[in-house]
């Protein structure tokens, strides 16, 4: 008998490997279950690749199941070899603790921790139990359960043998297996989910469960496929690097722009994976992509849903306001802070804090290629300073044009912006 939630996950493309497909569907049909997904605090923020398993876990919560979010305060000190070709740089305990605080705040935006219902999310840190074990206890209680041959056969270890893997990272899967055992015993967790690179760790956890319990273990695991782009390039990367959930690393406007610039070939797939829109809503947007792609309704909806989820309604409204102002060329509608945000990635030039004739200013800042072209640009109304069109050849760019005395925004034509910064 199929399960409606699992059917929805299949439709969204969120199911990849499963340890026991029929058994899990039967369990979900019989009762509300407790599931977990872990994230190691390798940075003080998650990026958008991290949240796919978390959003999947949130779907279970919306169907009445109980999510357990595990932050790896202990495993984060070790380093997961999964999906890596080299050893991680070990972090200090202080760094890890700061990272835990940052990630905890982000998880609290995604999950409902305070509903008072049986399915309210719970947050745990494996530092609380792993650091309570002595080395001897860990080796006796867990190290004896798995052979080295078993561990070497796992992809996340096998892929590292040629380059080399330390005993520290080799032991990671056993530590994560101890997590599953602890959560199964103490929190009633029966299901672990993760990205496709976590398959080896998940199946190792189930193997440990079977060997640490005399009764039959009723536990399951499944993974979510790696998110890719239609053109084969890596998802979640921009010219500036990863797309972070932390507003200080990736501003809400940049975050919004990442999603709104999604290609037509990818947008429906991402709506299924990342949003909680219904099947009917997504199919209507899919029809829009096919019949009126120029309106970009699907992309705008994706950007709105994701920005609202991660940054909130106010940040979404600000992102839309900046987008609209730039589209219309109406910089006066923006605050100075919004201008900084909007233009942080445009071409820049550096000049001294002096007064400049506009023609010389445009040439020195590489806005116009020559004085002759600069004059033509000015006379044709192609030049704007901080949102104001300037047509006077004798105009002087002075301190009044320096926003916060640090930068000036110049627009040439409809879309070519340059940020001039001052020494």
C-alpha positions in Angstrom: 0.0 0.0 0.0 1.5 3.3 -1.1 1.7 6.3 1.2 0.5 9.8 0.0 3.6 11.6 1.4 6.0 9.2 -0.2 4.1 9.5 -3.5 4.5 13.3 -3.3 8.2 12.9 -2.6 8.5 10.7 -5.7 6.7 13.3 -7.8 9.1 15.9 -6.5 12.1 13.8 -7.3 13.2 13.6 -3.7 13.7 9.9 -3.3 16.9 8.3 -4.4 18.3 5.3 -2.4 16.0 3.5 0.1 16.9 0.7 2.5 13.4 -0.8 2.5 10.9 1.0 0.4 7.9 -1.2 1.3 8.8 -1.4 5.0 9.0 2.4 5.3 5.7 3.0 3.5 4.0 0.5 5.8 5.5 2.2 8.8 4.3 5.6 7.7 0.8 4.2 7.0 0.7 2.7 10.5 1.9 5.5 12.7 3.4 9.0 13.0 7.2 8.5 13.2 10.2 10.4 14.4 12.9 11.0 11.8 16.2 12.7 11.8 18.6 14.5 9.6 22.0 15.8 10.6 24.2 18.7 9.7 27.8 19.2 10.7 28.8 22.8 11.8 31.7 23.1 9.3 30.7 26.8 8.8 28.5 29.3 10.7 25.9 29.0 8.0 24.3 26.4 5.8 24.2 27.0 2.0 21.3 26.1 -0.2 22.7 22.6 -1.0 22.4 21.8 2.7 18.7 22.5 3.0 17.3 20.0 0.6 17.2 17.2 3.2 16.0 19.7 5.8 13.1 20.8 3.6 12.3 17.2 2.9 12.2 16.6 6.7 9.9 19.6 7.0 7.5 17.9 4.6 7.3 15.0 7.0 6.5 17.5 9.9 3.7 19.0 7.8 2.2 15.5 7.6 2.3 15.0 11.3 5.6 13.3 11.8 8.2 14.5 14.2 11.5 15.9 12.9 14.7 15.6 14.9 17.5 18.0 13.8 20.9 16.9 14.8 23.8 19.4 14.8 27.1 17.6 14.9 29.0 19.4 17.6 31.1 16.3 18.0 31.3 15.0 14.5 31.9 18.5 13.2 35.2 18.3 15.2 36.2 15.2 13.2 35.1 15.9 9.6 32.9 13.8 7.2 35.0 12.3 4.3 31.8 12.0 2.2 32.0 13.7 -1.1 35.5 15.1 -0.4 38.9 14.3 -2.1 41.0 15.6 0.8 41.1 15.9 4.5 39.2 18.8 6.2 41.0 21.4 8.2 40.1 20.7 11.8 38.3 23.6 13.6 38.8 24.8 17.1 36.0 24.0 19.7 35.2 27.7 19.8 34.7 27.8 16.0 32.5 24.8 16.2 30.4 26.3 19.0 29.9 29.5 17.0 28.9 27.6 13.9 26.4 25.6 16.0 24.7 28.8 17.1 24.5 30.1 13.5 23.0 26.9 12.1 20.6 26.6 14.9 19.1 30.0 14.1 18.6 29.0 10.5 16.9 25.7 11.3 14.5 27.6 13.6 13.3 29.5 10.5 12.5 26.3 8.6 10.9 24.1 11.3 8.1 24.5 13.8 9.7 24.0 17.3 7.0 25.6 19.4 3.6 24.3 18.2 3.0 22.4 21.4 2.0 19.4 19.2 3.5 15.9 19.3 5.3 16.7 16.0 7.1 19.8 17.2 10.7 19.7 16.0 13.4 19.0 18.4 17.1 20.0 18.1 19.9 17.8 19.5 23.7 18.1 19.5 25.7 14.9 19.4 28.4 16.6 21.5 26.0 15.9 24.4 26.4 12.1 24.2 29.6 11.4 22.2 31.8 13.4 24.5 30.4 11.5 27.5 32.0 8.3 26.2 35.6 7.4 26.9 37.7 6.2 24.1 37.7 2.7 25.5 33.9 2.7 25.8 33.6 3.9 22.1 35.9 1.2 20.9 34.3 -1.6 22.9 30.7 -0.6 22.3 30.9 0.4 18.7 34.4 -0.4 17.3 33.9 -4.1 17.7 30.7 -4.1 15.7 32.1 -3.5 12.2 35.0 -5.0 10.4 37.6 -2.8 8.6 36.7 -4.7 5.4 33.0 -3.5 5.8 34.1 0.1 6.3 36.6 0.1 3.4 33.8 -1.1 1.1 31.8 2.1 1.7 32.0 4.6 -1.2 32.8 7.5 1.1 35.9 5.7 2.3 36.8 3.7 -0.8 37.0 6.9 -2.9 39.6 8.3 -0.6 42.0 5.4 -0.4 44.2 6.4 -3.3 44.7 10.0 -2.0 44.8 8.8 1.6 42.4 9.1 4.6 43.3 9.7 8.2 42.1 7.4 11.0 40.1 10.4 12.3 37.9 10.7 9.2 37.9 6.9 8.7 36.1 6.8 12.1 33.5 9.3 11.2 30.9 6.8 9.9 31.1 4.8 13.2 30.5 8.0 15.1 27.5 8.8 13.0 26.3 5.2 13.5 26.5 5.8 17.2 24.3 8.8 16.7 21.5 6.7 15.1 21.8 4.2 17.9 21.5 6.9 20.5 18.5 8.6 18.9 16.8 5.2 18.3 17.2 4.3 22.0 16.4 7.7 23.6 14.3 9.6 21.1 12.4 6.8 19.3 14.0 7.9 16.0 13.2 5.2 13.3 14.2 7.0 10.1 17.4 8.8 9.0 17.4 10.9 5.8 20.3 12.6 4.1 21.9 13.6 0.8 23.1 11.0 -1.6 26.6 11.2 -0.2 25.3 10.0 3.1 24.2 6.6 1.9 27.3 4.8 3.4 26.8 6.5 6.8 23.1 5.8 6.9 23.5 2.1 6.1 26.3 1.8 8.6 24.0 3.2 11.2 21.4 0.6 10.5 24.0 -2.2 10.6 25.0 -0.9 14.1 21.4 -0.8 15.2 20.9 -4.4 14.2 24.0 -5.5 16.2 23.2 -3.5 19.3 19.6 -4.6 19.8 18.4 -8.2 20.5 14.9 -7.5 19.2 14.2 -6.8 15.5 15.1 -3.3 14.6 12.3 -1.3 12.9 14.4 1.4 11.3 14.9 2.8 7.9 17.0 5.2 5.8 16.7 7.0 2.5 18.7 9.6 0.6 17.8 12.5 -1.7 19.4 12.9 -5.1 22.1 15.5 -5.7 20.5 18.6 -7.2 21.9 19.4 -10.6 21.3 22.0 -13.3 20.0 21.0 -16.7 23.2 22.2 -18.4 25.3 19.9 -16.2 26.9 22.7 -14.2 27.0 22.7 -10.4 23.8 23.9 -8.6 24.1 26.5 -5.9 27.2 28.3 -7.1 27.5 31.8 -8.4 30.5 33.8 -9.6 30.9 34.9 -6.0 30.8 31.4 -4.6 28.2 29.5 -2.6 24.7 30.8 -2.0 24.5 31.0 1.8 21.5 31.3 4.1 23.3 33.8 6.3 22.3 37.3 5.1 25.8 38.6 5.9 27.3 36.1 3.5 24.6 36.2 0.8 22.3 39.2 1.1 18.5 38.7 0.7 18.7 40.6 -2.5 21.5 38.4 -3.9 19.6 35.3 -2.6 16.4 36.5 -4.4 18.3 37.2 -7.6 19.9 33.7 -7.6 16.4 32.1 -7.7 14.8 34.6 -10.1 17.6 34.0 -12.6 16.9 30.3 -12.7 16.8 28.9 -16.3 13.4 27.8 -17.7 14.8 24.3 -18.0 15.4 24.1 -14.2 12.7 26.2 -12.6 9.9 23.6 -12.4 12.3 21.0 -10.9 13.4 23.5 -8.3 9.8 24.5 -7.5 9.2 20.8 -6.7 12.4 20.4 -4.6 12.5 23.6 -2.7 9.0 25.0 -2.2 5.9 23.8 -0.4 3.6 24.7 -3.2 1.0 22.1 -4.1 1.2 19.9 -7.2 -1.6 22.0 -8.8 0.2 25.3 -8.2 3.4 23.9 -9.6 1.7 22.4 -12.7 0.0 25.8 -13.4 3.5 27.5 -13.2 4.9 24.8 -15.5 2.2 25.7 -18.0 3.2 29.3 -17.7 6.8 28.4 -18.5 5.6 26.7 -21.7 3.1 29.4 -22.9 4.4 32.7 -21.5 8.0 32.2 -20.5 8.8 35.9 -20.9 6.7 36.7 -17.8 8.9 34.5 -15.7 6.1 33.8 -13.3 7.7 30.5 -12.2 11.0 32.1 -11.4 9.5 35.0 -9.5 7.4 32.6 -7.5 10.4 30.4 -6.7 12.4 33.5 -5.6 9.6 34.8 -3.4 8.9 31.4 -1.7 12.6 30.8 -1.0 13.4 34.3 0.2 10.4 34.5 2.4 11.3 31.1 4.0 14.9 31.9 4.6 14.9 35.6 5.3 11.3 36.6 6.1 8.6 38.8 4.6 10.4 42.1 5.2 13.6 41.0 3.4 11.5 39.7 0.5 9.8 43.0 0.1 13.1 44.8 0.2 14.5 42.4 -2.4 11.6 43.0 -4.7 11.9 46.8 -4.2 15.6 46.8 -5.2 14.8 44.6 -8.2 12.0 46.9 -9.4 14.1 50.0 -8.9 17.0 48.6 -10.9 14.7 47.5 -13.7 13.2 51.0 -13.9 16.6 52.7 -13.3 15.0 54.5 -10.4 17.8 54.5 -7.9 16.2 57.3 -5.9 13.7 54.7 -4.6 16.6 52.9 -2.8 18.3 53.7 0.5 22.1 54.0 0.5 22.3 50.6 2.2 20.1 49.1 -0.5 22.4 50.6 -3.2 25.4 49.0 -1.5 23.7 45.7 -1.6 22.4 46.0 -5.1 25.7 47.0 -6.6 28.3 45.1 -4.7 29.0 42.8 -7.7 29.0 45.4 -10.5 32.2 46.6 -12.1 34.1 49.0 -9.8 36.6 51.8 -10.2 38.7 53.6 -7.6 39.3 57.3 -7.7 40.7 60.0 -5.4 38.4 62.1 -3.3 38.5 65.1 -5.6 36.2 67.2 -7.8 36.0 66.0 -11.4 34.6 67.4 -14.5 32.0 64.8 -15.7 33.8 64.0 -18.9 37.1 63.3 -17.2 35.3 61.4 -14.4 33.6 59.0 -16.9 36.9 58.3 -18.7 39.0 57.8 -15.5 36.4 55.5 -14.1 36.3 53.5 -17.4 32.6 54.2 -17.8 33.1 55.7 -21.2 36.1 54.6 -23.4 37.1 58.2 -24.5 36.4 61.8 -23.9 34.6 62.0 -27.3 32.3 59.1 -26.3 31.8 60.6 -22.8 30.5 63.8 -24.4 28.2 61.9 -26.7 26.9 59.8 -23.7 26.2 62.9 -21.7 24.5 64.8 -24.5 22.4 61.7 -25.4 21.1 61.5 -21.9 22.8 58.1 -21.3 24.6 59.0 -18.1 23.0 59.0 -14.6 24.8 59.8 -11.3 23.2 58.1 -8.3 19.9 57.8 -10.2 19.8 61.4 -11.6 20.2 61.8 -15.3 23.0 64.4 -16.2 23.1 66.1 -19.6 25.4 69.1 -18.8 28.9 68.7 -20.2 30.2 71.1 -17.5 28.7 69.1 -14.6 31.2 68.7 -11.7 31.2 65.5 -9.7 32.0 66.6 -6.2 31.5 65.6 -2.5 27.7 65.9 -2.8 27.8 62.9 -5.3 29.7 60.7 -2.9 27.2 58.6 -1.0 28.4 58.3 2.7 31.5 59.9 1.3 32.6 56.5 0.0 31.0 55.6 -3.4 29.1 56.9 -6.4 26.8 54.8 -8.7 27.0 55.7 -12.4 24.7 54.3 -15.0 25.5 54.4 -18.7 22.7 53.4 -21.0 19.9 51.2 -19.6 21.8 48.5 -17.7 25.5 49.2 -17.4 26.3 50.2 -13.9 29.7 51.1 -12.3 30.4 51.7 -8.6 33.1 54.3 -8.1 34.8 53.9 -4.7 37.1 56.6 -3.2 40.5 56.2 -1.7 
